[in-house]
Amino acid sequence: MAKVLVVTSGKGGVGKTTSTAAMGAALAQQGKNVVVVDFDVGLRNLDLVMGAERRVVYDLINVVQGDAKIQQALIRDKRVDTLFLLPASQTRDKDALTEDGVSRVMDDLRERFDWVICDSPAGIERGATLAMRHADLAIVVTNPEVSSVRDSDRIIGLLDSKTAKAERGERIDKHLLLTRYDPVRAESGEMLKTEDVLEILSIPLLGIVPESEEVLRASNLGAPVTIANPMSAAARAYSDAARRLTGETVVLTIPTDKRSFFGKLFTRRAA
Amino acid sequence: MALVFAPEPPLEEWLGELDEWSKKSPGYFVGRPIILDVSALPLDKDGLAALIANLHARDIRIMGVEGTKASWLSLGMPPLVSSGRAAGAGNVADIPPLAAKPTAKPDAPAANAPTANGKPAAELPAPALQPAQPASHLHDKPVRSGQSVIFPQGDLTILGSVASGSEVVAGGSIHIYGTLRGRAIAGSTGNASARIFCNKLEAELIAIDGLYRTADEMEPQFRGRPVQAWLEGETMAMATLS
């Protein structure tokens, strides 16, 4: 039974697209058939992070409007062959998405894949509500700072009221993914503590992804961090989160990069 | 449940008050079922039609009219309704204080047995003859940012936290079994005896009967603590619930 997962946050720049790519790749690396769908029509980025920007011919809008078949628009990843991308259009805007069209595409994707991961645009308008509309479960990406937490809270409210599942009176599973987490700054009180975020949002924690240069490097290389550098702290955090999502029990730790550990060691020696 | 409008003469003054009220809470009446009770007004047929048109012009749609003759309500006007409610609509449910829960003893009946007063005091009072309208509403989920929970008919109980950027509004008192980070507005329909209770106060704003206090104006010692707020005349009093 296919699962539709929406990656959402309300606020921009918290790591939705990065997380979509990394989680999608991690699930595909674990043998699942995965498609990542970019809903950020007009500001598409997922194709860049997936390294597929030169291979886009047709996009989500073409499929939604019936100008192209879904097979024509799907792009298979060159590194993991169970991973596909359905790109967004850069030249159109979110008004080009129709409710019926999106619903048809989602039904079609459900039949072809184990996981359909929708990368939501920021905000709470049409693009974001359509991205979450058909989801069975949601990953709420949050940074440990107050504005991100409040926006996430708003999105959780929408997930509980505006999704098809919620309108049928069912519950949509929501998972918190805390990204750009900096253990040093959290310790010194410059960032919200994990417990505080959990207390405010009161949804289960799927994983904590540390702030890492590897993520930026991977994005610029056009590869999800779980493919570009599977041993990095962020990649391990994402693959653990992906395993939790499939029902495995994985002890929650905050992975750290070895380099930063040595870095600390050196500074201590120097002092 | 519907809101009941019961205009009192002079009508002009009442309409003025209504306007002031809607100015304070814009959109409050939009999409809300409203019943117009005209029993206190000396209106003729045309006067009634004019009043309904007047309310329409304020975007207030009347679902039914009470206290008039059915024959006065022509086609295109709301139908006549008669409420079966007792007059004591202002009654609010008596909620036990927060401290009551932890002190309840599970072994109370056993301890009572050897005493002269053999029967445990657990007998329920005889149920009221008429089923009273519940003047309270229970919201058993957290209130998320951007949401509002509005219950003008009476008390509101929230099981969970009220997020920053959300609001809870009640005609009666508000009880929050969680952290209050958003706005709580009690006694919104003009009830000065309404109170606000919360397990942890981090509120942006609290208001009772139109009198409000922002986060900046709250004494710092109440922050992060279980607090109640009420009105003492024209000032808002606050105290911790120990």
Interface residues (C-beta under 8 A of the other chain):
Chain A: I124 V146 R150 D151 D153 R154 I156 G157 L158 D160 E199 I200 S202
Chain B: K141 P142 R144 S145 G146 Q147 G160 S161 A163 S164 G165 S166 T179 R181
